[in-house]
Amino acid sequence: MKTHLLIASACLLALLSTIGAALPYPILPPLFAAGATNGLNTFLGLPPKLLFGLALTINPLGLLIGSALLGPMSDRYGRRPVLLITAVGAAIGHAVTAGALIIENYPLFIVARFVTGLLEGSGSVARALLADRLEGDLRRKALSWLNGAFYMGWLAGPLLAGATLQFGITTPFWVAVAALLLVAALVAVTLPREAASSATTSWWQVARDRHSLNLLREPDLRSLFIVTLAYTCGVTAFYEFYPLWLVEVPGYGAQGIAWVTAAMCAVMTATTIVAGRPFKGEPLLRARIYAFTVAAIIALLAASNATLGLICIILYGIPHSFYNAIVPNYCAERFGGAHGQGAVMGLISTTFCLANIIMALAGAVLTLIDTRLILLLGAALSAWSAWRMHQWHHSMTTRVEGAMP
């Protein structure tokens, strides 16, 4: 019973926190690319698409720092207090974001998005919470269900944004504030207080010496980082810029983007029901197949018309869900025991955040030429990741066989 309560609490926490993160995405593209001028898309006379790219970059920059720090800090201070602080802090960040939209202040908007991203990097803590206490097939299923909860948040967030925009552009952000405060209450009620750590290091020492990027000193973890970074660059190129593609090709607004995103996330969520089932064979080789499939779908989106593109967007979630059901569990089993689940899951989250920054910056330039270019770059990086995954698996197998007497 306690195990089921733990899984349910982690999934609900992931759902509510992701709703808060997902709400702004249908709102931003029309603000910067629909042609109407405002205080946000005319800042310093810069091109609106460039300002849009910077707005996309700043939140993942905060996520990058938060993901690298929050997982290891939860290893040191406990999952419960870290989750409480980040949920309340992210709620405040969304409130400030709403204020920046009201006064159309681009610098305040950027600062608020950065701080909110910093505190939303707690997904690694939720994953570590399950990886700590579960093992074997149950852990794989629970991590897959947790991914499903994150996807469901991406479904509910855009839907809420589309449904509440009629009450004002800031309404979705106030919904996010309420959702994150509910997360804090959930954490306070369901997670037991943890014993105080006997370590005497300060939070600054933990942040400096125990952040997830320290794991890159290990060759296998460095290879994992490179492979997942390349794959995630393709994924982030897709999800950051398919809303812009929807504005430019089918001519959709915020509500249209919200409904397409909801359909995609519904497919992803449904896929997680079967994605976590046991399978035979090597995890990396199986993940490689799904990475190639994701690359093909992104490339097809770049080359397609409105109808085919919509199909690509919705079906993209199927191979991506299977990939995400394999890789985190593989990392937990292979590396979590030696390096700490919080640090390992933090490294995975860090690759996602770094990919967001890289592709947002690249997209800010490439979309000035053609939005399809950033999608093609993302497809190429995901395909390279799949190829590199095979090489990494081969090198590890050769090393193990060479060490056998």
Secondary structure, DSSP 8 states (H G I E B T S, - for coil): -HHHHHHHHHHHHHHHHHHHHHTTTTTHHHHHHSS---TTTTGGG--HHHHHHHHHHHHHHHHHHHHHHHHHHHHHH-HHHHHHHHHHHHHHHHHHHHHHHHHT-HHHHHHHHHHHHHHTTTHHHHHHHHHHH--HHHHHHHHHHHHHHHHHHHHHHHHHHHHHGGG-TTHHHHHHHHHHHHHHHHHHHHS-----------HHHHHHHS-GGGGGGSHHHHHHHHHHHHHHHHHHHHHHHHHHHHHHTT---HHHHHHHHHHHHHHHHHHHHHHTS---S-HHHHHHHHHHHHHHHHHHHHH--HHHHHHHHHHTHHHHHHHHHHHHHHHIIIIIHHH-HHHHHHHHHHHHHHHHHHHHHHHHHHTTT-HHHHHHHHHHHHHHHHHHHHHHHHHHHHHHHHH--
